[in-house]
Amino acid sequence: MLSTAPVTTILPVIDMARARDFYENKLGFRAQGQKPDGKFVYACAGGAVIALFPKEGGTKADHTAVSFQVPDVRAAITSLEKAGVVFEDYDFPGLKTVDHVCVLGSEKAAWFKDTEGNYLCIHEDIV
């Protein structure tokens, strides 16, 4: 029933102006505008939507909120770093990054936080 429904990922933000600057100027999203309920939305590939939602306390999540599939994770890292994005590095049992990249089964992944503390990921399928 829901498999054909459009998807919106809602990300809590403390400072809307700061968050919008990050999503528009560092990640390259094009603003679609503000909704009457206060959400600010961006259209994504495949009809998906990211909505920034003002929330005084921000996020409480310590997991990946959104993952973007890219054709070349290392090229995406280079491009995003040039825009000012800072990637996370991990060294946990079962999760270790090398030059920001972790190989997880059939994909390579790298994580970064937005200005509001939401964890975002880029991933590349390994063929």
Steps between C-alpha positions, in 0.01 A plus 500: 500500500771754589761374257388752236441793736736799482748513791589802715790486744443748782813631670474705821695826502570753773609787276315505167722765339816308591351171381378650173846645434652154548249315281502760224862621495693193614282213375357678196127448558258736331242654729139414426365729770335513837178314577222650716598266788852650515687225315746614234523251214746384236421265211733203456554242229224248440229725641627486858489812716712625789312723743680705763273537802570756774536323832636675806697201629626389159565134433541231762593233245846343500441306178499583130197710411552507122735318263564620147609248236788637292685341205845566653525550875861626493421761232194609700712536815751717314225721358318535833820573691577781252157642591589487871338173608691322780488120498491275805756226564430186701704219651254260661478122478328435167510866394832656406553781255812548291524848346137548616377188315370177652434189295182332621423183309399612154542875546746772591369768734609827660320712760479866590275714718297796389516821703217376719655167603312274256717215369508485120667235288620456145530146372616322186393152403791266432442293191 
